[in-house]
Amino acid sequence: MQLPSVITIDGPAAAGKSTLGYLLAQRLGYTYFDTGVLYRAITCLALRRGTSPDDEEALTKLAQTAQLQVLPPTVADGRQYTVLANDIDITSGLREVTVDRNVSTISSYPAVRTALREQQRRIGAQGQVVMVGRDIGTVVMPKADLKVFLHASVEARAARRHADVLERGEALPSVTVEADLVRRDALDASNTFRPQDALVLDTDHLTPEQEIEAILQHIETRLWGPTHRVER
């Protein structure tokens, strides 16, 4: 049976997109591509170079010239991928608090998004890929075979993000994490889109495994017909 060639997963920050995308890709034997890591990579590079998050011109040039690669994990440290910027592994810096706080500002610049979207489309065009982001099903890959949109409350997303912060050994109050998410939601509002033909999942009430089962059931009954079965 033919499965969807391109699966997109969109939704707000900390909705559980990365976890779902990674597990779904593993289940199907697909490539997992979290498109947000490209924006994080540019943010990380800019901060390390001392470039201001408000310098749109410098950030655009950086996005246009930086050589970014997203590879399968090269280090057994729990990472889901390895990100190289100009042949340097910057994966460990992508989830730093300073990156969290500035990535939405940098990713809001149209010219930065244009530069990185072209790289995203090239990867998606290879097929058998699960692509995760905020505008993948509407802007980057609008003709994707299957589109998923994750919904989650601010409270649930803040709790998820705070757990990630604590796991990294960083001391940050939960109220600060929630405030940062609210601020990011405002910045991301113009770039977070729900495709009209998307399967919507509420991650407040579903585990990642339940989300995967809902997606596989959707593929069976709505995309390819009830007589087809997806390998569990």
Phi and psi in degrees as a GROMACS rama.xvg file:
@    title "Ramachandran Plot"
@    xaxis  label "Phi"
@    yaxis  label "Psi"
@TYPE xy
-80.2078  125.054  GLN-2
-94.4461  164.132  LEU-3
-56.5873  133.298  PRO-4
-73.3356  -41.0494  SER-5
-125.505  125.832  VAL-6
-116.66  125.234  ILE-7
-108.909  142.952  THR-8
-129.622  113.881  ILE-9
-114.484  165.192  ASP-10
156.204  170.317  GLY-11
-71.3139  173.08  PRO-12
-58.9579  138.518  ALA-13
63.4572  25.9093  ALA-14
-83.4235  -7.47759  ALA-15
100.668  17.505  GLY-16
-63.0271  -45.3545  LYS-17
-64.4272  -45.1026  SER-18
-62.0318  -48.0791  THR-19
-63.2372  -46.7795  LEU-20
-59.4402  -43.0957  GLY-21
-65.5214  -46.9026  TYR-22
-67.1879  -38.5375  LEU-23
-66.0134  -41.5691  LEU-24
-62.3034  -40.6735  ALA-25
-62.8873  -42.4824  GLN-26
-62.604  -39.3154  ARG-27
-92.0894  -9.62245  LEU-28
75.1924  29.4231  GLY-29
-99.1722  167.39  TYR-30
-77.3936  134.663  THR-31
-99.3906  126.122  TYR-32
-133.861  102.614  PHE-33
-85.7804  100.182  ASP-34
-63.4756  -22.3182  THR-35
-63.8906  -21.4018  GLY-36
-66.8451  -24.6898  VAL-37
-67.7772  -41.6734  LEU-38
-67.9129  -37.1027  TYR-39
-66.7077  -37.169  ARG-40
-63.3637  -44.0354  ALA-41
-65.2129  -40.5819  ILE-42
-62.401  -45.7855  THR-43
-61.0918  -45.9694  CYS-44
-60.9188  -44.5071  LEU-45
-61.5465  -45.7092  ALA-46
-64.7601  -39.0544  LEU-47
-68.458  -27.0999  ARG-48
-89.6261  -5.895  ARG-49
80.9299  16.459  GLY-50
-78.0065  131.276  THR-51
-69.399  137.289  SER-52
-61.5037  -13.5413  PRO-53
-92.4129  -5.3635  ASP-54
-88.4201  82.1115  ASP-55
-60.6907  -38.9317  GLU-56
-63.9282  -46.2947  GLU-57
-66.4622  -38.0757  ALA-58
-68.7569  -37.1305  LEU-59
-63.0099  -45.1348  THR-60
-61.8443  -39.2717  LYS-61
-63.0074  -44.3225  LEU-62
-64.8639  -31.4709  ALA-63
-79.5692  -24.6974  GLN-64
-110.498  -22.8721  THR-65
-64.7942  135.908  ALA-66
-93.6759  104.01  GLN-67
-106.727  138.646  LEU-68
-133.615  137.029  GLN-69
-115.494  115.169  VAL-70
-120.409  163.694  LEU-71
-59.3011  158.192  PRO-72
-53.1916  131.535  PRO-73
-107.815  -7.32424  THR-74
-131.646  135.052  VAL-75
-85.6732  68.0899  ALA-76
-120.962  18.8072  ASP-77
91.77  -3.54011  GLY-78
-67.9791  154.32  ARG-79
-94.4346  -13.0768  GLN-80
-164.671  168.844  TYR-81
-118.094  132.407  THR-82
-113.783  123.796  VAL-83
-108.176  135.411  LEU-84
-121.39  112.303  ALA-85
54.4107  43.0618  ASN-86
70.8322  10.9513  ASP-87
-108.53  130.706  ILE-88
-74.2559  112.464  ASP-89
-114.366  15.4215  ILE-90
-54.3971  -43.3662  THR-91
-65.5965  -20.8696  SER-92
-91.5371  -5.8155  GLY-93
-71.669  -23.0656  LEU-94
-108.311  14.7567  ARG-95
-64.6706  151.953  GLU-96
-58.5488  -39.2575  VAL-97
-65.0159  -33.0778  THR-98
-69.9239  -43.9862  VAL-99
-53.1934  -41.621  ASP-100
-78.2264  -18.8296  ARG-101
-115.134  -12.756  ASN-102
-64.5165  -34.9546  VAL-103
-68.0622  -37.7134  SER-104
-62.6373  -48.0307  THR-105
-68.1357  -38.9417  ILE-106
-75.4227  -7.78681  SER-107
-82.2068  -12.8945  SER-108
-75.7105  121.174  TYR-109
-54.0433  -42.6606  PRO-110
-68.6896  -32.8927  ALA-111
-66.1836  -45.3047  VAL-112
-64.3588  -39.2895  ARG-113
-61.6268  -44.6204  THR-114
-62.605  -41.8124  ALA-115
-81.2149  -27.0365  LEU-116
-63.1334  -36.0186  ARG-117
-61.7778  -39.8929  GLU-118
-65.8836  -38.817  GLN-119
-63.2347  -43.4675  GLN-120
-64.6001  -37.4116  ARG-121
-62.0739  -41.0966  ARG-122
-69.1795  -43.798  ILE-123
-63.7253  -33.0979  GLY-124
-66.5342  -15.3793  ALA-125
-73.3263  -19.2415  GLN-126
80.9412  169.967  GLY-127
49.4762  56.3947  GLN-128
-138.982  142.708  VAL-129
-106.653  114.378  VAL-130
-107.487  128.708  MET-131
-115.841  137.468  VAL-132
178.147  -148.725  GLY-133
-120.81  -20.3017  ARG-134
-136.279  27.9518  ASP-135
-73.6109  -45.9685  ILE-136
-75.8472  -14.4567  GLY-137
-107.652  -34.559  THR-138
-116.812  -50.0947  VAL-139
-73.6651  -51.0854  VAL-140
-130.353  67.6914  MET-141
-66.595  -15.7634  PRO-142
-102.683  18.7662  LYS-143
-57.9435  146.292  ALA-144
-66.6813  -37.018  ASP-145
-137.037  129.105  LEU-146
-121.005  133.544  LYS-147
-124.035  139.796  VAL-148
-126.465  127.627  PHE-149
-98.9107  130.566  LEU-150
-112.574  140.072  HIS-151
-157.092  147.916  ALA-152
-70.8793  159.443  SER-153
-60.4926  -39.9896  VAL-154
-61.5074  -45.9215  GLU-155
-66.955  -39.5675  ALA-156
-68.8918  -37.2238  ARG-157
-65.3094  -41.2441  ALA-158
-62.9916  -40.3982  ALA-159
-65.7427  -44.4226  ARG-160
-67.8383  -38.2458  ARG-161
-65.0568  -37.7902  HIS-162
-62.9284  -38.53  ALA-163
-64.3775  -41.7965  ASP-164
-63.0926  -44.9265  VAL-165
-64.853  -37.2474  LEU-166
-63.9464  -30.1747  GLU-167
-81.2964  -1.5005  ARG-168
80.6743  19.0649  GLY-169
-98.2337  136.236  GLU-170
-92.7749  108.578  ALA-171
-147.16  123.171  LEU-172
-60.1458  146.871  PRO-173
-61.9019  -33.2474  SER-174
-66.4722  -32.959  VAL-175
-69.9516  -39.936  THR-176
-61.4788  -44.265  VAL-177
-65.6742  -40.5852  GLU-178
-62.8131  -39.615  ALA-179
-63.5473  -38.5223  ASP-180
-65.9651  -42.0748  LEU-181
-61.2889  -41.5397  VAL-182
-65.7135  -41.0523  ARG-183
-65.2932  -38.0094  ARG-184
-58.2093  -41.0998  ASP-185
-65.2679  -41.2234  ALA-186
-70.65  -34.258  LEU-187
-85.4502  -6.25995  ASP-188
-54.626  -37.0764  ALA-189
-81.9469  -5.03895  SER-190
-121.67  -2.1451  ASN-191
-104.794  109.031  THR-192
-121.586  144.122  PHE-193
-102.278  113.481  ARG-194
-61.0037  139.543  PRO-195
-63.3885  -28.6289  GLN-196
-102.461  24.1454  ASP-197
-85.3498  151.324  ALA-198
-82.6008  118.379  LEU-199
-97.518  128.351  VAL-200
-122.197  133.358  LEU-201
-92.7089  105.58  ASP-202
-79.6612  -3.02238  THR-203
-64.9632  -31.3072  ASP-204
-119.102  6.67142  HIS-205
-126.844  141.027  LEU-206
-81.2271  161.066  THR-207
-54.4611  -39.0636  PRO-208
-64.8606  -39.6736  GLU-209
-66.3199  -35.7047  GLN-210
-64.1613  -41.913  GLU-211
-62.8501  -43.7951  ILE-212
-62.4657  -38.6744  GLU-213
-64.2358  -38.8209  ALA-214
-67.7781  -44.022  ILE-215
-64.4251  -38.6206  LEU-216
-64.5116  -38.8553  GLN-217
-63.2405  -42.1282  HIS-218
-61.3594  -43.9826  ILE-219
-65.5336  -48.3862  GLU-220
-92.1512  -25.3607  THR-221
-112.891  -32.2368  ARG-222
-90.3371  -44.3808  LEU-223
-117.462  0.0653787  TRP-224
97.3459  151.488  GLY-225
-67.2185  -15.0883  PRO-226
-83.6352  -10.3326  THR-227
-96.0611  148.575  HIS-228
-124.848  135.243  ARG-229
-91.5246  133.295  VAL-230
-61.2176  123.128  GLU-231
